[in-house]
Structures are given as C-alpha cells and as structure tokens.
Amino acid sequence: MLNKVLVVEDEQILAANLEMYLGAQGLEVRVAHDGSTAIKAAEEFAPDVVVLDFRLPDMTGFQILEAVRQHRDCHFVLITAHPTTEVKEGAIQRNVSHILFKPFPLAELARAVCDLIGVKREPKPGANRAEGFVERRQGRNENFPLQLYDGSWVLADRRKPASTAPDDAQRRTGE
C-alpha cells in the first residue's frame, strides 16, 4: 500500500511540480487548490501527510489544518512564501513539525514527508546515494537553465563553453 500525500497549493504550476516529484518518490499524491476542496479531499483520500500552503484564496492553512484534524489524524508540512513569526509560532502551537519557506528544494520536501511517515527511501537510478532521493538534475554536466543558489532559483546558462565567456578584464573594458 502506498503512503498518501495531499498537496494543498493554489499555485497551479507549483502544485503540479510537487505532485509529480512526490509521485516519483513512490507516494500516492492528490492535489487541492483551495481550502474547501482540501478539506473534502482529506476526508475522502485519507492522507498520511498534508503538504499545506499557508495562504490560500479562501482560507489560511491553519484553518484547513484544524478542519482536517477533526476527521483525520495525519501529519502536516507547512509551506509558505511569507515566513513570519506569527506563522512560525502558529505552526508550533499546532504541532506542525516541518515548515518550508518557498522556494525550497523538492528533495527537502520529500525528506520531510518521508521522515514524517517513517519511510526509508532506497536510492533510485540517478539518485544521490547518501539520501536516496532523485534530484531534479541528474548531473552537473547536463545543460539545465536553473540552478539552486543560496536558497533561490536563478538563471544559469551552462550551454556556452567556459572558454567563450568573457573574463574579468574583458568585462571591464567591454572588449
């Protein structure tokens, strides 16, 4: 039986990315884009973990958490782009053990979810052997337009050979 994860995220592209990535980790994943849908989905789907955005169009993540806990005993991972002391303290009061600030590496979310459900992940082909999670990039030599740097996604064009990039002297003189 697969472990179940409900992702509650109003940003459609991010929700789809989270669904695909967690699914690739061997988890059964469903997505809800607002609070009322999330509460119904939690009752029907019976997730082991709810990955919960804090700010949604119709309610806060804490309102959803409290409604879900009335019917289901499960774990919660809070994700937010608005890290405040109020959110942190509210999560602690509600026994939320994992809070991830956006943007976060997908492998970090998978680690949190698997930690909560007690799943030991086996390394998959292309995975970081120490952690057992399939990373978004399989190797440093691949062409990939995004790179995680200091907690943020930045554009990085690796398609140009290093020899064609201007050096510092060329940049200063414009030659």
PyMOL CGO cylinders between C-alpha atoms (Angstrom):
from pymol import cmd
from pymol.cgo import CYLINDER

trace = [
    CYLINDER, 0.00, 0.00, 0.00, 1.35, 3.41, -0.99, 0.3, 1, 1, 1, 1, 1, 1,
    CYLINDER, 1.35, 3.41, -0.99, 1.67, 6.21, 1.52, 0.3, 1, 1, 1, 1, 1, 1,
    CYLINDER, 1.67, 6.21, 1.52, -0.74, 9.03, 0.70, 0.3, 1, 1, 1, 1, 1, 1,
    CYLINDER, -0.74, 9.03, 0.70, 0.07, 12.73, 0.47, 0.3, 1, 1, 1, 1, 1, 1,
    CYLINDER, 0.07, 12.73, 0.47, -2.38, 15.56, -0.09, 0.3, 1, 1, 1, 1, 1, 1,
    CYLINDER, -2.38, 15.56, -0.09, -0.80, 18.71, -1.55, 0.3, 1, 1, 1, 1, 1, 1,
    CYLINDER, -0.80, 18.71, -1.55, -2.77, 21.90, -0.90, 0.3, 1, 1, 1, 1, 1, 1,
    CYLINDER, -2.77, 21.90, -0.90, -1.34, 24.66, -3.08, 0.3, 1, 1, 1, 1, 1, 1,
    CYLINDER, -1.34, 24.66, -3.08, -3.21, 27.34, -5.05, 0.3, 1, 1, 1, 1, 1, 1,
    CYLINDER, -3.21, 27.34, -5.05, -0.33, 28.00, -7.48, 0.3, 1, 1, 1, 1, 1, 1,
    CYLINDER, -0.33, 28.00, -7.48, -1.13, 25.54, -10.28, 0.3, 1, 1, 1, 1, 1, 1,
    CYLINDER, -1.13, 25.54, -10.28, 2.39, 25.03, -11.66, 0.3, 1, 1, 1, 1, 1, 1,
    CYLINDER, 2.39, 25.03, -11.66, 3.96, 24.55, -8.25, 0.3, 1, 1, 1, 1, 1, 1,
    CYLINDER, 3.96, 24.55, -8.25, 1.20, 22.12, -7.25, 0.3, 1, 1, 1, 1, 1, 1,
    CYLINDER, 1.20, 22.12, -7.25, 1.79, 20.07, -10.42, 0.3, 1, 1, 1, 1, 1, 1,
    CYLINDER, 1.79, 20.07, -10.42, 5.56, 20.02, -9.78, 0.3, 1, 1, 1, 1, 1, 1,
    CYLINDER, 5.56, 20.02, -9.78, 5.06, 18.87, -6.19, 0.3, 1, 1, 1, 1, 1, 1,
    CYLINDER, 5.06, 18.87, -6.19, 2.62, 16.19, -7.31, 0.3, 1, 1, 1, 1, 1, 1,
    CYLINDER, 2.62, 16.19, -7.31, 4.99, 14.81, -9.95, 0.3, 1, 1, 1, 1, 1, 1,
    CYLINDER, 4.99, 14.81, -9.95, 8.05, 14.90, -7.70, 0.3, 1, 1, 1, 1, 1, 1,
    CYLINDER, 8.05, 14.90, -7.70, 6.39, 13.26, -4.71, 0.3, 1, 1, 1, 1, 1, 1,
    CYLINDER, 6.39, 13.26, -4.71, 4.80, 10.69, -7.03, 0.3, 1, 1, 1, 1, 1, 1,
    CYLINDER, 4.80, 10.69, -7.03, 8.27, 9.87, -8.37, 0.3, 1, 1, 1, 1, 1, 1,
    CYLINDER, 8.27, 9.87, -8.37, 9.29, 9.11, -4.78, 0.3, 1, 1, 1, 1, 1, 1,
    CYLINDER, 9.29, 9.11, -4.78, 6.75, 6.28, -4.67, 0.3, 1, 1, 1, 1, 1, 1,
    CYLINDER, 6.75, 6.28, -4.67, 3.98, 8.20, -2.89, 0.3, 1, 1, 1, 1, 1, 1,
    CYLINDER, 3.98, 8.20, -2.89, 0.31, 8.41, -3.89, 0.3, 1, 1, 1, 1, 1, 1,
    CYLINDER, 0.31, 8.41, -3.89, -0.43, 12.12, -4.31, 0.3, 1, 1, 1, 1, 1, 1,
    CYLINDER, -0.43, 12.12, -4.31, -3.59, 14.19, -4.73, 0.3, 1, 1, 1, 1, 1, 1,
    CYLINDER, -3.59, 14.19, -4.73, -3.80, 17.95, -5.15, 0.3, 1, 1, 1, 1, 1, 1,
    CYLINDER, -3.80, 17.95, -5.15, -6.30, 20.55, -3.93, 0.3, 1, 1, 1, 1, 1, 1,
    CYLINDER, -6.30, 20.55, -3.93, -6.08, 24.21, -4.95, 0.3, 1, 1, 1, 1, 1, 1,
    CYLINDER, -6.08, 24.21, -4.95, -8.24, 25.76, -2.22, 0.3, 1, 1, 1, 1, 1, 1,
    CYLINDER, -8.24, 25.76, -2.22, -9.25, 25.13, 1.35, 0.3, 1, 1, 1, 1, 1, 1,
    CYLINDER, -9.25, 25.13, 1.35, -12.76, 23.77, 0.90, 0.3, 1, 1, 1, 1, 1, 1,
    CYLINDER, -12.76, 23.77, 0.90, -11.57, 21.27, -1.73, 0.3, 1, 1, 1, 1, 1, 1,
    CYLINDER, -11.57, 21.27, -1.73, -8.68, 20.29, 0.54, 0.3, 1, 1, 1, 1, 1, 1,
    CYLINDER, -8.68, 20.29, 0.54, -10.97, 19.52, 3.48, 0.3, 1, 1, 1, 1, 1, 1,
    CYLINDER, -10.97, 19.52, 3.48, -13.21, 17.31, 1.31, 0.3, 1, 1, 1, 1, 1, 1,
    CYLINDER, -13.21, 17.31, 1.31, -10.18, 15.61, -0.26, 0.3, 1, 1, 1, 1, 1, 1,
    CYLINDER, -10.18, 15.61, -0.26, -8.70, 14.88, 3.17, 0.3, 1, 1, 1, 1, 1, 1,
    CYLINDER, -8.70, 14.88, 3.17, -11.92, 13.15, 4.25, 0.3, 1, 1, 1, 1, 1, 1,
    CYLINDER, -11.92, 13.15, 4.25, -12.16, 11.05, 1.06, 0.3, 1, 1, 1, 1, 1, 1,
    CYLINDER, -12.16, 11.05, 1.06, -8.48, 10.38, 0.33, 0.3, 1, 1, 1, 1, 1, 1,
    CYLINDER, -8.48, 10.38, 0.33, -7.34, 9.86, 3.96, 0.3, 1, 1, 1, 1, 1, 1,
    CYLINDER, -7.34, 9.86, 3.96, -3.76, 11.15, 3.55, 0.3, 1, 1, 1, 1, 1, 1,
    CYLINDER, -3.76, 11.15, 3.55, -0.89, 10.26, 5.84, 0.3, 1, 1, 1, 1, 1, 1,
    CYLINDER, -0.89, 10.26, 5.84, 0.66, 13.70, 5.25, 0.3, 1, 1, 1, 1, 1, 1,
    CYLINDER, 0.66, 13.70, 5.25, -0.83, 17.01, 4.13, 0.3, 1, 1, 1, 1, 1, 1,
    CYLINDER, -0.83, 17.01, 4.13, 1.57, 19.44, 2.46, 0.3, 1, 1, 1, 1, 1, 1,
    CYLINDER, 1.57, 19.44, 2.46, -0.17, 22.72, 3.12, 0.3, 1, 1, 1, 1, 1, 1,
    CYLINDER, -0.17, 22.72, 3.12, 0.36, 26.20, 1.72, 0.3, 1, 1, 1, 1, 1, 1,
    CYLINDER, 0.36, 26.20, 1.72, -0.28, 28.85, 4.36, 0.3, 1, 1, 1, 1, 1, 1,
    CYLINDER, -0.28, 28.85, 4.36, -2.07, 31.42, 2.17, 0.3, 1, 1, 1, 1, 1, 1,
    CYLINDER, -2.07, 31.42, 2.17, -4.90, 30.16, 0.02, 0.3, 1, 1, 1, 1, 1, 1,
    CYLINDER, -4.90, 30.16, 0.02, -7.70, 32.04, -1.75, 0.3, 1, 1, 1, 1, 1, 1,
    CYLINDER, -7.70, 32.04, -1.75, -10.49, 31.02, 0.63, 0.3, 1, 1, 1, 1, 1, 1,
    CYLINDER, -10.49, 31.02, 0.63, -8.78, 30.37, 3.98, 0.3, 1, 1, 1, 1, 1, 1,
    CYLINDER, -8.78, 30.37, 3.98, -5.48, 30.01, 5.78, 0.3, 1, 1, 1, 1, 1, 1,
    CYLINDER, -5.48, 30.01, 5.78, -3.52, 26.82, 6.11, 0.3, 1, 1, 1, 1, 1, 1,
    CYLINDER, -3.52, 26.82, 6.11, -4.22, 26.79, 9.84, 0.3, 1, 1, 1, 1, 1, 1,
    CYLINDER, -4.22, 26.79, 9.84, -7.98, 26.82, 9.23, 0.3, 1, 1, 1, 1, 1, 1,
    CYLINDER, -7.98, 26.82, 9.23, -7.60, 23.83, 6.93, 0.3, 1, 1, 1, 1, 1, 1,
    CYLINDER, -7.60, 23.83, 6.93, -5.34, 22.06, 9.42, 0.3, 1, 1, 1, 1, 1, 1,
    CYLINDER, -5.34, 22.06, 9.42, -7.89, 22.44, 12.21, 0.3, 1, 1, 1, 1, 1, 1,
    CYLINDER, -7.89, 22.44, 12.21, -10.78, 21.25, 10.00, 0.3, 1, 1, 1, 1, 1, 1,
    CYLINDER, -10.78, 21.25, 10.00, -8.82, 18.21, 8.78, 0.3, 1, 1, 1, 1, 1, 1,
    CYLINDER, -8.82, 18.21, 8.78, -7.74, 17.26, 12.30, 0.3, 1, 1, 1, 1, 1, 1,
    CYLINDER, -7.74, 17.26, 12.30, -11.40, 16.98, 13.32, 0.3, 1, 1, 1, 1, 1, 1,
    CYLINDER, -11.40, 16.98, 13.32, -11.79, 13.99, 10.98, 0.3, 1, 1, 1, 1, 1, 1,
    CYLINDER, -11.79, 13.99, 10.98, -8.28, 12.70, 10.34, 0.3, 1, 1, 1, 1, 1, 1,
    CYLINDER, -8.28, 12.70, 10.34, -5.14, 12.10, 12.37, 0.3, 1, 1, 1, 1, 1, 1,
    CYLINDER, -5.14, 12.10, 12.37, -2.28, 12.88, 9.98, 0.3, 1, 1, 1, 1, 1, 1,
    CYLINDER, -2.28, 12.88, 9.98, 0.96, 14.83, 9.73, 0.3, 1, 1, 1, 1, 1, 1,
    CYLINDER, 0.96, 14.83, 9.73, 1.33, 18.32, 8.24, 0.3, 1, 1, 1, 1, 1, 1,
    CYLINDER, 1.33, 18.32, 8.24, 4.13, 20.08, 6.38, 0.3, 1, 1, 1, 1, 1, 1,
    CYLINDER, 4.13, 20.08, 6.38, 3.54, 23.82, 6.11, 0.3, 1, 1, 1, 1, 1, 1,
    CYLINDER, 3.54, 23.82, 6.11, 4.93, 25.64, 3.07, 0.3, 1, 1, 1, 1, 1, 1,
    CYLINDER, 4.93, 25.64, 3.07, 4.89, 29.41, 2.81, 0.3, 1, 1, 1, 1, 1, 1,
    CYLINDER, 4.89, 29.41, 2.81, 6.37, 32.28, 0.86, 0.3, 1, 1, 1, 1, 1, 1,
    CYLINDER, 6.37, 32.28, 0.86, 5.61, 34.60, 3.78, 0.3, 1, 1, 1, 1, 1, 1,
    CYLINDER, 5.61, 34.60, 3.78, 7.73, 33.46, 6.73, 0.3, 1, 1, 1, 1, 1, 1,
    CYLINDER, 7.73, 33.46, 6.73, 6.68, 35.49, 9.74, 0.3, 1, 1, 1, 1, 1, 1,
    CYLINDER, 6.68, 35.49, 9.74, 6.99, 34.99, 13.46, 0.3, 1, 1, 1, 1, 1, 1,
    CYLINDER, 6.99, 34.99, 13.46, 3.20, 34.67, 13.63, 0.3, 1, 1, 1, 1, 1, 1,
    CYLINDER, 3.20, 34.67, 13.63, 3.20, 31.80, 11.13, 0.3, 1, 1, 1, 1, 1, 1,
    CYLINDER, 3.20, 31.80, 11.13, 6.09, 30.06, 12.89, 0.3, 1, 1, 1, 1, 1, 1,
    CYLINDER, 6.09, 30.06, 12.89, 4.51, 30.37, 16.34, 0.3, 1, 1, 1, 1, 1, 1,
    CYLINDER, 4.51, 30.37, 16.34, 1.12, 29.26, 14.99, 0.3, 1, 1, 1, 1, 1, 1,
    CYLINDER, 1.12, 29.26, 14.99, 2.72, 26.18, 13.45, 0.3, 1, 1, 1, 1, 1, 1,
    CYLINDER, 2.72, 26.18, 13.45, 4.48, 25.32, 16.71, 0.3, 1, 1, 1, 1, 1, 1,
    CYLINDER, 4.48, 25.32, 16.71, 1.23, 25.72, 18.69, 0.3, 1, 1, 1, 1, 1, 1,
    CYLINDER, 1.23, 25.72, 18.69, -0.48, 23.33, 16.24, 0.3, 1, 1, 1, 1, 1, 1,
    CYLINDER, -0.48, 23.33, 16.24, 2.34, 20.76, 16.43, 0.3, 1, 1, 1, 1, 1, 1,
    CYLINDER, 2.34, 20.76, 16.43, 3.46, 21.23, 12.83, 0.3, 1, 1, 1, 1, 1, 1,
    CYLINDER, 3.46, 21.23, 12.83, 6.96, 19.78, 12.85, 0.3, 1, 1, 1, 1, 1, 1,
    CYLINDER, 6.96, 19.78, 12.85, 8.09, 20.87, 9.37, 0.3, 1, 1, 1, 1, 1, 1,
    CYLINDER, 8.09, 20.87, 9.37, 7.88, 24.35, 7.85, 0.3, 1, 1, 1, 1, 1, 1,
    CYLINDER, 7.88, 24.35, 7.85, 9.46, 25.01, 4.46, 0.3, 1, 1, 1, 1, 1, 1,
    CYLINDER, 9.46, 25.01, 4.46, 9.96, 28.52, 3.13, 0.3, 1, 1, 1, 1, 1, 1,
    CYLINDER, 9.96, 28.52, 3.13, 9.44, 28.99, -0.60, 0.3, 1, 1, 1, 1, 1, 1,
    CYLINDER, 9.44, 28.99, -0.60, 11.43, 28.48, -2.70, 0.3, 1, 1, 1, 1, 1, 1,
    CYLINDER, 11.43, 28.48, -2.70, 12.70, 25.19, -1.34, 0.3, 1, 1, 1, 1, 1, 1,
    CYLINDER, 12.70, 25.19, -1.34, 14.47, 22.24, -2.96, 0.3, 1, 1, 1, 1, 1, 1,
    CYLINDER, 14.47, 22.24, -2.96, 11.99, 19.50, -3.86, 0.3, 1, 1, 1, 1, 1, 1,
    CYLINDER, 11.99, 19.50, -3.86, 14.26, 16.91, -2.24, 0.3, 1, 1, 1, 1, 1, 1,
    CYLINDER, 14.26, 16.91, -2.24, 13.85, 18.76, 1.07, 0.3, 1, 1, 1, 1, 1, 1,
    CYLINDER, 13.85, 18.76, 1.07, 10.08, 18.38, 0.87, 0.3, 1, 1, 1, 1, 1, 1,
    CYLINDER, 10.08, 18.38, 0.87, 10.43, 14.68, 0.05, 0.3, 1, 1, 1, 1, 1, 1,
    CYLINDER, 10.43, 14.68, 0.05, 12.76, 14.22, 3.03, 0.3, 1, 1, 1, 1, 1, 1,
    CYLINDER, 12.76, 14.22, 3.03, 10.25, 15.93, 5.35, 0.3, 1, 1, 1, 1, 1, 1,
    CYLINDER, 10.25, 15.93, 5.35, 7.31, 13.86, 4.08, 0.3, 1, 1, 1, 1, 1, 1,
    CYLINDER, 7.31, 13.86, 4.08, 9.21, 10.57, 4.25, 0.3, 1, 1, 1, 1, 1, 1,
    CYLINDER, 9.21, 10.57, 4.25, 10.55, 11.43, 7.70, 0.3, 1, 1, 1, 1, 1, 1,
    CYLINDER, 10.55, 11.43, 7.70, 7.01, 12.02, 8.98, 0.3, 1, 1, 1, 1, 1, 1,
    CYLINDER, 7.01, 12.02, 8.98, 5.66, 8.73, 7.65, 0.3, 1, 1, 1, 1, 1, 1,
    CYLINDER, 5.66, 8.73, 7.65, 8.77, 6.78, 8.65, 0.3, 1, 1, 1, 1, 1, 1,
    CYLINDER, 8.77, 6.78, 8.65, 9.69, 5.70, 5.14, 0.3, 1, 1, 1, 1, 1, 1,
    CYLINDER, 9.69, 5.70, 5.14, 13.31, 4.88, 4.46, 0.3, 1, 1, 1, 1, 1, 1,
    CYLINDER, 13.31, 4.88, 4.46, 13.94, 5.69, 0.81, 0.3, 1, 1, 1, 1, 1, 1,
    CYLINDER, 13.94, 5.69, 0.81, 16.12, 3.37, -1.24, 0.3, 1, 1, 1, 1, 1, 1,
    CYLINDER, 16.12, 3.37, -1.24, 18.40, 5.00, -3.78, 0.3, 1, 1, 1, 1, 1, 1,
    CYLINDER, 18.40, 5.00, -3.78, 16.97, 5.05, -7.30, 0.3, 1, 1, 1, 1, 1, 1,
    CYLINDER, 16.97, 5.05, -7.30, 18.98, 5.28, -10.51, 0.3, 1, 1, 1, 1, 1, 1,
    CYLINDER, 18.98, 5.28, -10.51, 20.43, 8.79, -10.68, 0.3, 1, 1, 1, 1, 1, 1,
    CYLINDER, 20.43, 8.79, -10.68, 19.75, 9.44, -7.02, 0.3, 1, 1, 1, 1, 1, 1,
    CYLINDER, 19.75, 9.44, -7.02, 22.09, 10.94, -4.51, 0.3, 1, 1, 1, 1, 1, 1,
    CYLINDER, 22.09, 10.94, -4.51, 23.22, 7.70, -2.87, 0.3, 1, 1, 1, 1, 1, 1,
    CYLINDER, 23.22, 7.70, -2.87, 23.56, 9.25, 0.58, 0.3, 1, 1, 1, 1, 1, 1,
    CYLINDER, 23.56, 9.25, 0.58, 19.99, 10.47, 0.64, 0.3, 1, 1, 1, 1, 1, 1,
    CYLINDER, 19.99, 10.47, 0.64, 18.03, 8.18, -1.68, 0.3, 1, 1, 1, 1, 1, 1,
    CYLINDER, 18.03, 8.18, -1.68, 16.11, 11.00, -3.36, 0.3, 1, 1, 1, 1, 1, 1,
    CYLINDER, 16.11, 11.00, -3.36, 16.06, 11.62, -7.06, 0.3, 1, 1, 1, 1, 1, 1,
    CYLINDER, 16.06, 11.62, -7.06, 17.27, 15.13, -7.61, 0.3, 1, 1, 1, 1, 1, 1,
    CYLINDER, 17.27, 15.13, -7.61, 15.89, 17.34, -10.33, 0.3, 1, 1, 1, 1, 1, 1,
    CYLINDER, 15.89, 17.34, -10.33, 19.23, 17.41, -12.15, 0.3, 1, 1, 1, 1, 1, 1,
    CYLINDER, 19.23, 17.41, -12.15, 21.00, 14.11, -12.60, 0.3, 1, 1, 1, 1, 1, 1,
    CYLINDER, 21.00, 14.11, -12.60, 24.49, 15.50, -13.12, 0.3, 1, 1, 1, 1, 1, 1,
    CYLINDER, 24.49, 15.50, -13.12, 26.47, 18.70, -13.15, 0.3, 1, 1, 1, 1, 1, 1,
    CYLINDER, 26.47, 18.70, -13.15, 27.45, 18.29, -16.80, 0.3, 1, 1, 1, 1, 1, 1,
    CYLINDER, 27.45, 18.29, -16.80, 23.88, 18.41, -18.10, 0.3, 1, 1, 1, 1, 1, 1,
    CYLINDER, 23.88, 18.41, -18.10, 22.51, 21.52, -19.72, 0.3, 1, 1, 1, 1, 1, 1,
    CYLINDER, 22.51, 21.52, -19.72, 20.00, 22.93, -17.29, 0.3, 1, 1, 1, 1, 1, 1,
    CYLINDER, 20.00, 22.93, -17.29, 18.82, 26.54, -17.24, 0.3, 1, 1, 1, 1, 1, 1,
    CYLINDER, 18.82, 26.54, -17.24, 18.14, 26.75, -13.49, 0.3, 1, 1, 1, 1, 1, 1,
    CYLINDER, 18.14, 26.75, -13.49, 20.48, 26.35, -10.58, 0.3, 1, 1, 1, 1, 1, 1,
    CYLINDER, 20.48, 26.35, -10.58, 19.76, 26.48, -6.86, 0.3, 1, 1, 1, 1, 1, 1,
    CYLINDER, 19.76, 26.48, -6.86, 21.94, 29.18, -5.35, 0.3, 1, 1, 1, 1, 1, 1,
    CYLINDER, 21.94, 29.18, -5.35, 21.67, 30.39, -1.80, 0.3, 1, 1, 1, 1, 1, 1,
    CYLINDER, 21.67, 30.39, -1.80, 18.04, 29.27, -1.46, 0.3, 1, 1, 1, 1, 1, 1,
    CYLINDER, 18.04, 29.27, -1.46, 16.84, 30.99, -4.64, 0.3, 1, 1, 1, 1, 1, 1,
    CYLINDER, 16.84, 30.99, -4.64, 16.36, 29.84, -8.22, 0.3, 1, 1, 1, 1, 1, 1,
    CYLINDER, 16.36, 29.84, -8.22, 18.48, 31.86, -10.63, 0.3, 1, 1, 1, 1, 1, 1,
    CYLINDER, 18.48, 31.86, -10.63, 19.08, 31.61, -14.35, 0.3, 1, 1, 1, 1, 1, 1,
    CYLINDER, 19.08, 31.61, -14.35, 22.33, 29.89, -15.20, 0.3, 1, 1, 1, 1, 1, 1,
    CYLINDER, 22.33, 29.89, -15.20, 23.25, 29.30, -18.82, 0.3, 1, 1, 1, 1, 1, 1,
    CYLINDER, 23.25, 29.30, -18.82, 25.63, 26.37, -18.95, 0.3, 1, 1, 1, 1, 1, 1,
    CYLINDER, 25.63, 26.37, -18.95, 25.23, 25.77, -22.64, 0.3, 1, 1, 1, 1, 1, 1,
    CYLINDER, 25.23, 25.77, -22.64, 28.10, 28.10, -23.54, 0.3, 1, 1, 1, 1, 1, 1,
    CYLINDER, 28.10, 28.10, -23.54, 31.57, 26.64, -23.10, 0.3, 1, 1, 1, 1, 1, 1,
    CYLINDER, 31.57, 26.64, -23.10, 33.55, 28.39, -20.39, 0.3, 1, 1, 1, 1, 1, 1,
    CYLINDER, 33.55, 28.39, -20.39, 36.19, 29.44, -22.95, 0.3, 1, 1, 1, 1, 1, 1,
    CYLINDER, 36.19, 29.44, -22.95, 33.69, 31.72, -24.75, 0.3, 1, 1, 1, 1, 1, 1,
    CYLINDER, 33.69, 31.72, -24.75, 32.65, 33.56, -21.61, 0.3, 1, 1, 1, 1, 1, 1,
    CYLINDER, 32.65, 33.56, -21.61, 34.39, 36.92, -21.14, 0.3, 1, 1, 1, 1, 1, 1,
    CYLINDER, 34.39, 36.92, -21.14, 36.94, 37.14, -18.38, 0.3, 1, 1, 1, 1, 1, 1,
    CYLINDER, 36.94, 37.14, -18.38, 37.04, 39.99, -15.82, 0.3, 1, 1, 1, 1, 1, 1,
    CYLINDER, 37.04, 39.99, -15.82, 39.38, 42.15, -17.94, 0.3, 1, 1, 1, 1, 1, 1,
    CYLINDER, 39.38, 42.15, -17.94, 37.10, 41.79, -20.98, 0.3, 1, 1, 1, 1, 1, 1,
    CYLINDER, 37.10, 41.79, -20.98, 34.06, 42.77, -18.91, 0.3, 1, 1, 1, 1, 1, 1,
    CYLINDER, 34.06, 42.77, -18.91, 35.76, 45.92, -17.60, 0.3, 1, 1, 1, 1, 1, 1,
    CYLINDER, 35.76, 45.92, -17.60, 36.98, 47.08, -20.99, 0.3, 1, 1, 1, 1, 1, 1,
    CYLINDER, 36.98, 47.08, -20.99, 33.96, 45.87, -22.96, 0.3, 1, 1, 1, 1, 1, 1,
    CYLINDER, 33.96, 45.87, -22.96, 36.22, 44.06, -25.46, 0.3, 1, 1, 1, 1, 1, 1,
]
cmd.load_cgo(trace, "trace")
